[in-house]
């Protein structure tokens, strides 16, 4: 009986996926986007506006209506693909089985437990889902996959967080829409890009007959907490239009804060923070040459993920080895020698001097610190920090700062601006970015097949290749990450 009801709801989804899943659109704009048949659609939404749900329901509608359609779903990285796209599709399909199924119960792996009469899921060699009633197939791919995106004959392509994509990625995805006799569409969902001149603004700023733009506000989502919404309503107007209203093209001008999402009342803890039990302390180092400012930031990452920024060190014109010894001594004094430490550093620190052929890393290693090379992309570091500042985990901020982190808090609260990106606050903020890039595995390099995942982030431990440490995914934080 339950299977028959699920199949009946699947058939209904071809006309009304909202009714089939017993969900209600947050606004008329979201409902219109799911029903739109324009060849290229962008749903640009503020934080928590429901844009990812719109993408999942669009996939459901096309899959239930067009027999044999091949659908490609895409994210930049695999952990994000499973944690956003995979979980959203799992949730709407489970709502066909149980109209009261909670969003928190849907995981990528739960696709395996769907009734076989409705859906059949396989994880290897590449994840794909076969929807039995319509013989539709949903492929899950990420752009970092060395095996590529698979075949070219696809009907629908859904790319979530499209602001992560390059214009070349967009053209590559669009070229794969060739399957005849079915819906041919690329459906993009994204937060408004927070950089000037982003290709999405150029492509969708002037909609045409083949291109449609939908802007969805977070204020229409009744499921967001009042505290979460109010933390954004206090932002300057241009930031509010971007992060709250989902306005495409509301970019940040010169002199504005790089991290307008930061709220002292929300992110700056009033009580001292402790490391997560059983988790290593990850330190990020911003060190280039002698005579420059030196900075180190220690963080601890727990399930969720929830990041505790434990301590900062900022020095001027001090020897690197001496600075390293000071940091190591402070860490041992505060947390003990039994704790595991992992380290990431500015990649420029591996460059050797013309005079003595020594690098800043060589000097730091005298203090017993052997760091990995953090991500060199300032944009990637900013996006990691910004994403954590706008995320809540079980009603609490995903990143909090210890009261001792005064430079970080002052910089994030507005001292670090777009026209002063190399000012006094840049060093500890860059150090925080390097620590996050190691803890969340946002580094280039070779990867093992399996990774340890918390939330939508993959964690790993550094391994050494020649002079430079790079990051590989590991089953868990292991002894290879120990720093003594």
C-alpha positions as CSV (number, residue, x, y, z in Angstrom):
1,X,0.0,0.0,0.0
2,X,2.8,2.4,0.9
3,X,4.7,1.7,-2.3
4,X,1.5,2.3,-4.4
5,X,1.0,5.6,-2.7
6,X,4.7,6.5,-3.3
7,X,4.3,5.7,-7.0
8,X,1.1,7.8,-7.2
9,X,2.9,10.8,-5.7
10,X,5.7,10.3,-8.1
11,X,3.3,10.5,-11.0
12,X,1.7,13.6,-9.4
13,X,5.1,15.3,-9.2
14,X,5.1,15.7,-13.0
15,X,2.4,18.3,-12.6
16,X,2.8,19.6,-9.0
17,X,6.0,18.5,-7.2
18,X,5.0,20.7,-4.2
19,X,1.8,18.9,-3.6
20,X,3.4,15.5,-4.3
21,X,6.0,16.1,-1.6
22,X,3.5,17.9,0.8
23,X,5.8,21.0,0.8
24,X,4.9,24.6,0.4
25,X,6.8,27.1,-1.6
26,X,8.3,29.9,0.5
27,X,7.1,32.4,-2.1
28,X,5.6,32.7,-5.6
29,X,9.0,33.3,-7.2
30,X,10.3,30.0,-5.9
31,X,7.2,28.2,-7.3
32,X,7.6,29.9,-10.7
33,X,11.2,28.9,-10.9
34,X,10.5,25.2,-10.4
35,X,7.9,25.3,-13.2
36,X,9.9,27.4,-15.7
37,X,10.8,25.7,-19.0
38,X,13.2,28.3,-20.2
39,X,16.5,26.8,-21.5
40,X,18.7,28.6,-19.0
41,X,17.4,29.5,-15.5
42,X,19.3,31.0,-12.6
43,X,17.7,31.1,-9.1
44,X,19.7,33.6,-7.2
45,X,18.8,33.4,-3.5
46,X,19.8,35.0,-0.2
47,X,21.1,32.8,2.6
48,X,18.5,30.2,3.6
49,X,16.0,31.3,0.8
50,X,15.3,27.7,-0.3
51,X,17.1,27.8,-3.7
52,X,18.6,24.3,-3.3
53,X,15.1,22.9,-2.6
54,X,13.9,24.6,-5.8
55,X,16.7,22.7,-7.7
56,X,15.7,19.4,-6.1
57,X,12.1,19.8,-7.0
58,X,13.0,20.8,-10.5
59,X,14.9,17.5,-10.9
60,X,11.9,15.6,-9.5
61,X,9.4,17.3,-11.8
62,X,11.4,16.6,-15.0
63,X,12.4,13.1,-13.9
64,X,8.7,12.1,-13.2
65,X,7.4,13.7,-16.4
66,X,10.0,12.9,-19.1
67,X,10.5,9.2,-19.6
68,X,14.1,8.1,-20.0
69,X,15.5,11.6,-19.3
70,X,19.1,11.7,-18.2
71,X,19.8,14.4,-15.5
72,X,23.2,15.7,-14.5
73,X,23.6,17.3,-11.0
74,X,26.8,19.1,-10.3
75,X,28.8,20.8,-7.5
76,X,32.4,22.0,-7.5
77,X,33.6,19.5,-4.9
78,X,32.3,16.0,-4.0
79,X,31.7,16.6,-0.3
80,X,29.5,19.6,-1.2
81,X,27.7,17.6,-3.8
82,X,26.7,14.9,-1.4
83,X,25.8,17.3,1.5
84,X,23.7,19.7,-0.5
85,X,22.5,18.3,-3.9
86,X,22.4,14.7,-2.7
87,X,20.6,15.4,0.5
88,X,18.1,17.7,-1.1
89,X,17.2,15.1,-3.7
90,X,17.0,12.4,-1.1
91,X,14.7,14.5,1.0
92,X,12.2,15.2,-1.8
93,X,12.1,11.5,-2.7
94,X,11.6,10.4,0.8
95,X,8.7,12.8,1.0
96,X,7.0,10.8,-1.7
97,X,7.3,7.7,0.6
98,X,6.5,9.5,3.8
99,X,4.9,13.0,3.5
100,X,6.1,13.9,7.0
101,X,9.7,12.8,6.5
102,X,12.0,15.3,8.2
103,X,14.7,17.2,6.3
104,X,17.3,16.2,9.0
105,X,16.8,12.5,8.3
106,X,17.7,12.7,4.6
107,X,21.3,11.9,3.7
108,X,23.0,11.0,0.5
109,X,23.4,7.4,1.7
110,X,19.7,7.2,2.5
111,X,19.0,7.0,-1.2
112,X,20.0,3.3,-0.9
113,X,17.0,2.7,1.4
114,X,14.3,4.0,-0.9
115,X,11.8,1.4,-2.1
116,X,13.3,-0.4,-5.1
117,X,10.0,0.0,-6.9
118,X,10.6,3.8,-6.8
119,X,14.4,4.3,-7.0
120,X,17.6,2.3,-7.3
121,X,20.8,3.9,-6.2
122,X,24.4,2.9,-6.9
123,X,27.5,4.6,-5.5
124,X,30.3,3.1,-7.7
125,X,32.0,3.6,-10.1
126,X,30.2,7.0,-10.0
127,X,27.0,7.8,-8.1
128,X,23.8,7.6,-10.0
129,X,20.1,7.1,-9.2
130,X,17.6,5.3,-11.4
131,X,14.0,6.4,-10.9
132,X,12.1,3.2,-11.9
133,X,8.6,4.4,-12.9
134,X,9.9,6.8,-15.6
135,X,13.3,5.1,-16.3
136,X,14.9,8.5,-15.6
137,X,18.5,8.5,-14.4
138,X,20.1,11.1,-12.2
139,X,24.0,11.4,-12.3
140,X,25.9,13.0,-9.4
141,X,29.2,14.6,-10.6
142,X,31.7,17.1,-9.3
143,X,34.0,19.3,-11.3
144,X,37.1,18.0,-9.5
145,X,36.4,14.4,-10.6
146,X,39.3,13.2,-12.8
147,X,36.8,10.9,-14.6
148,X,35.0,14.0,-15.8
149,X,31.3,14.7,-16.1
150,X,30.4,11.5,-18.0
151,X,28.4,11.5,-21.3
152,X,27.2,14.4,-23.3
153,X,23.6,13.4,-24.0
154,X,21.8,15.0,-21.0
155,X,18.4,16.6,-20.8
156,X,18.5,18.6,-17.6
157,X,21.6,19.9,-15.8
158,X,21.3,21.2,-12.3
159,X,24.4,23.1,-10.9
160,X,24.1,24.1,-7.3
161,X,26.1,27.1,-5.9
162,X,26.8,28.2,-9.5
163,X,28.9,31.1,-8.3
164,X,31.6,28.6,-7.6
165,X,31.8,27.7,-11.3
166,X,33.9,29.5,-13.9
167,X,32.3,30.7,-17.2
168,X,34.2,27.8,-18.8
169,X,32.5,25.3,-16.5
170,X,29.2,26.8,-17.5
171,X,29.9,26.4,-21.2
172,X,31.1,22.8,-20.6
173,X,27.8,22.0,-18.8
174,X,25.6,23.7,-21.3
175,X,27.3,21.7,-24.2
176,X,26.1,18.5,-22.6
177,X,22.4,19.2,-23.0
178,X,21.8,17.2,-26.2
179,X,19.3,14.5,-25.3
180,X,16.4,14.7,-27.8
181,X,12.7,14.3,-27.0
182,X,13.0,15.5,-23.4
183,X,13.4,18.8,-21.4
184,X,16.6,20.5,-22.4
185,X,17.6,23.0,-19.7
186,X,20.5,24.1,-17.4
187,X,19.1,25.1,-14.0
188,X,21.5,27.1,-11.8
189,X,21.0,27.9,-8.1
190,X,23.4,30.2,-6.3
191,X,23.9,32.8,-3.7
192,X,24.7,36.1,-5.4
193,X,28.4,36.2,-6.2
194,X,30.3,38.5,-3.9
195,X,32.9,39.7,-6.4
196,X,32.8,42.4,-9.0
197,X,32.2,41.5,-12.6
198,X,31.3,37.9,-12.0
199,X,30.2,36.0,-15.2
200,X,26.8,35.2,-13.7
201,X,26.0,38.9,-13.6
202,X,27.1,39.4,-17.2
203,X,25.2,36.3,-18.3
204,X,21.9,36.7,-16.4
205,X,21.8,40.4,-15.7
206,X,19.8,41.0,-18.9
207,X,17.3,38.0,-19.2
208,X,16.2,37.0,-22.6
209,X,13.8,34.5,-24.2
210,X,16.3,31.7,-23.5
211,X,17.5,33.0,-20.1
212,X,15.5,33.7,-17.0
213,X,16.6,35.1,-13.6
214,X,14.7,34.6,-10.3
215,X,15.8,36.4,-7.2
216,X,14.5,34.9,-3.9
217,X,14.8,36.6,-0.5
218,X,15.5,34.8,2.8
219,X,12.7,36.8,4.4
220,X,10.2,34.6,2.6
221,X,11.4,31.4,4.4
222,X,9.2,30.8,7.5
223,X,11.6,28.2,8.8
224,X,14.5,30.5,9.5
225,X,15.0,31.6,13.1
226,X,14.3,35.3,14.0
227,X,17.9,35.6,15.4
228,X,19.4,34.3,12.2
229,X,17.4,36.8,10.1
230,X,18.0,39.8,12.4
231,X,21.7,39.3,12.3
232,X,21.6,40.1,8.5
233,X,19.0,42.9,8.7
234,X,21.6,45.1,10.5
235,X,23.9,45.0,7.5
236,X,24.6,48.0,5.2
237,X,22.1,48.3,2.4
238,X,24.3,47.0,-0.4
239,X,25.2,44.0,1.7
240,X,21.6,43.4,2.7
241,X,20.5,43.4,-0.9
242,X,23.1,40.8,-1.7
243,X,22.9,38.4,1.3
244,X,19.2,38.9,2.3
245,X,17.3,39.7,-0.9
246,X,19.4,37.6,-3.2
247,X,20.0,40.5,-5.7
248,X,22.3,39.7,-8.5
249,X,24.8,42.4,-9.1
250,X,24.7,44.0,-5.6
251,X,28.5,43.9,-5.3
252,X,30.7,45.4,-2.7
253,X,32.3,48.7,-3.3
254,X,35.8,49.9,-2.4
255,X,36.2,50.5,1.3
256,X,33.4,48.2,2.4
257,X,33.9,45.4,4.9
258,X,35.1,42.1,3.4
259,X,33.0,40.1,5.9
260,X,29.7,42.0,6.5
261,X,28.3,38.7,7.8
262,X,30.3,38.9,11.0
263,X,28.3,39.9,14.1
264,X,30.0,40.5,17.4
265,X,27.0,39.5,19.4
266,X,26.7,36.2,17.5
267,X,30.3,35.1,16.7
268,X,32.4,36.6,19.5
269,X,32.1,34.3,22.5
270,X,32.0,35.9,25.9
271,X,33.4,32.8,27.5
272,X,36.8,31.1,26.8
273,X,36.6,28.3,24.2
274,X,38.2,24.9,24.6
275,X,39.3,22.5,21.8
276,X,36.9,19.8,20.7
277,X,37.7,16.5,22.6
278,X,39.5,14.0,20.4
279,X,40.1,16.5,17.6
280,X,43.5,17.9,16.7
281,X,44.3,21.6,17.0
282,X,44.9,23.1,13.6
283,X,47.2,26.1,13.3
284,X,47.4,28.5,10.4
285,X,50.5,30.6,9.8
286,X,50.9,33.7,7.7
287,X,54.7,34.2,7.3
288,X,56.5,35.5,4.3
289,X,59.9,36.9,5.1
290,X,61.9,38.3,8.1
291,X,60.9,41.8,9.1
292,X,57.3,41.4,8.1
293,X,54.3,40.8,10.4
294,X,53.9,37.2,11.6
295,X,50.6,35.7,12.5
296,X,49.3,32.3,13.7
297,X,45.8,31.2,14.5
298,X,44.7,28.0,16.3
299,X,41.4,26.4,15.6
300,X,39.5,23.3,16.6
301,X,36.8,21.8,14.3
302,X,34.0,19.6,15.6
303,X,31.0,17.9,14.1
304,X,28.6,20.1,12.1
305,X,31.2,21.5,11.3
306,X,31.6,23.8,14.2
307,X,34.8,25.8,14.3
308,X,36.2,27.2,17.5
309,X,38.9,29.8,17.0
310,X,41.0,29.3,20.1
311,X,43.9,31.7,20.0
312,X,45.8,34.2,17.8
313,X,49.4,35.4,17.8
314,X,50.4,38.5,15.9
315,X,54.0,39.8,16.0
316,X,56.0,42.5,14.2
317,X,59.6,42.2,13.0
318,X,60.5,39.1,15.0
319,X,62.6,36.1,14.0
320,X,60.5,33.3,12.5
321,X,62.1,30.5,14.6
322,X,61.7,32.6,17.8
323,X,58.0,33.3,16.9
324,X,57.5,29.6,16.2
325,X,59.0,28.6,19.5
326,X,56.7,31.1,21.3
327,X,53.6,29.7,19.6
328,X,54.6,26.0,20.3
329,X,55.4,26.8,24.0
330,X,52.1,28.6,24.5
331,X,50.2,25.7,22.9
332,X,51.9,23.1,25.1
333,X,51.3,25.3,28.2
334,X,47.7,25.8,27.5
335,X,46.6,22.4,26.1
336,X,49.4,20.0,27.0
337,X,51.8,18.0,25.0
338,X,49.4,15.1,24.6
339,X,47.3,17.0,22.1
340,X,47.8,16.6,18.3
341,X,48.7,19.6,16.3
342,X,48.4,20.2,12.5
343,X,49.8,23.2,10.7
344,X,49.2,25.0,7.4
345,X,51.1,28.0,6.0
346,X,51.2,30.6,3.3
347,X,52.6,28.8,0.2
348,X,55.0,31.7,-0.3
349,X,56.8,30.7,2.8
350,X,58.4,27.7,1.0
351,X,60.3,30.1,-1.3
352,X,64.0,30.1,-0.6
353,X,66.2,33.2,0.0
354,X,68.8,34.1,-2.6
355,X,71.4,34.7,0.1
356,X,71.3,31.5,2.2
357,X,68.9,29.3,0.2
358,X,66.7,29.0,3.3
359,X,62.9,29.5,3.4
360,X,60.6,30.8,6.1
361,X,59.4,27.2,6.5
362,X,63.0,26.1,7.2
363,X,63.2,28.6,10.0
364,X,59.8,27.6,11.4
365,X,60.8,23.9,11.3
366,X,63.5,24.7,13.8
367,X,60.7,25.2,16.3
368,X,59.4,21.7,15.5
369,X,56.6,22.9,13.1
370,X,56.3,21.1,9.7
371,X,53.4,22.7,8.0
372,X,51.3,21.9,4.9
373,X,51.0,24.4,2.1
374,X,47.6,26.2,2.6
375,X,45.5,27.3,-0.3
376,X,47.0,30.2,-2.2
377,X,43.6,31.5,-3.3
378,X,42.5,34.5,-1.4
379,X,39.0,34.1,-2.8
380,X,38.8,30.5,-1.6
381,X,39.8,31.6,1.9
382,X,37.3,34.4,2.0
383,X,34.5,32.1,0.8
384,X,35.3,29.5,3.5
385,X,35.2,32.1,6.3
386,X,32.1,33.8,4.9
387,X,30.3,30.4,4.6
388,X,31.0,29.6,8.2
389,X,29.9,33.1,9.4
390,X,26.5,32.6,7.7
391,X,25.9,29.0,8.9
392,X,24.1,27.9,12.0
393,X,24.5,24.4,13.5
394,X,21.8,23.3,15.9
395,X,20.9,26.9,16.4
396,X,24.5,28.0,17.2
397,X,27.0,29.8,14.9
398,X,29.2,27.5,12.9
399,X,32.3,29.6,13.9
400,X,33.0,31.3,17.2
401,X,36.0,33.3,18.4
402,X,37.6,33.1,21.8
403,X,37.7,36.5,23.7
404,X,41.5,36.5,23.3
405,X,41.2,36.8,19.5
406,X,40.9,40.6,19.5
407,X,42.7,41.3,16.2
408,X,40.5,38.8,14.3
409,X,37.3,40.1,15.8
410,X,38.2,43.7,15.1
411,X,39.2,42.8,11.5
412,X,36.1,40.8,10.8
413,X,33.9,43.4,12.4
414,X,34.9,46.0,9.8
415,X,38.6,46.8,10.1
416,X,39.4,44.5,7.2
417,X,38.1,46.3,4.1
418,X,38.3,45.8,0.3
419,X,40.6,48.8,-0.1
420,X,43.0,47.6,2.6
421,X,43.4,43.9,2.0
422,X,47.0,44.0,3.0
423,X,46.5,46.1,6.1
424,X,47.2,45.1,9.7
425,X,44.2,42.8,9.9
426,X,45.1,40.8,6.8
427,X,47.7,38.6,8.5
428,X,45.6,36.9,11.2
429,X,42.7,36.6,8.8
430,X,44.9,35.0,6.2
431,X,46.3,32.7,8.9
432,X,42.7,31.7,9.8
433,X,42.1,30.9,6.1
434,X,45.1,28.7,5.9
435,X,44.0,26.7,9.0
436,X,40.5,26.3,7.6
437,X,42.0,25.1,4.2
438,X,43.8,22.3,6.0
439,X,41.0,21.4,8.4
440,X,38.4,21.3,5.6
441,X,40.8,19.9,3.0
442,X,40.4,22.7,0.5
443,X,43.7,22.1,-1.1
444,X,44.8,20.9,-4.5
445,X,46.6,17.6,-4.9
446,X,46.0,13.9,-5.0
447,X,43.2,12.3,-3.0
448,X,42.6,8.8,-1.6
449,X,39.3,7.3,-2.5
450,X,37.7,7.7,0.9
451,X,37.6,10.8,3.0
452,X,36.4,11.6,6.5
453,X,33.4,14.0,6.3
454,X,31.8,16.2,8.9
455,X,28.8,18.1,7.5
456,X,29.7,19.2,3.9
457,X,33.4,19.3,4.5
458,X,36.1,16.7,4.1
459,X,38.9,16.4,6.6
460,X,42.4,14.9,6.1
461,X,45.9,14.8,7.3
462,X,49.0,16.2,5.6
463,X,51.7,14.1,3.9
464,X,55.0,15.1,2.7
465,X,56.0,15.2,-1.0
466,X,59.6,16.4,-1.3
467,X,60.0,19.7,0.5
468,X,56.3,20.6,0.5
469,X,53.5,19.1,2.5
470,X,50.3,18.6,0.5
471,X,46.9,17.3,1.7
472,X,45.4,13.9,1.1
473,X,42.1,12.7,2.4
474,X,42.3,10.2,5.3
475,X,39.9,7.9,7.0
476,X,40.2,10.1,10.1
477,X,42.7,12.4,11.8
478,X,45.6,10.1,12.3
479,X,49.1,10.0,13.9
480,X,50.5,11.4,10.6
481,X,49.1,14.8,11.7
482,X,51.0,14.9,15.0
483,X,53.2,17.9,15.6
484,X,55.5,17.8,18.6
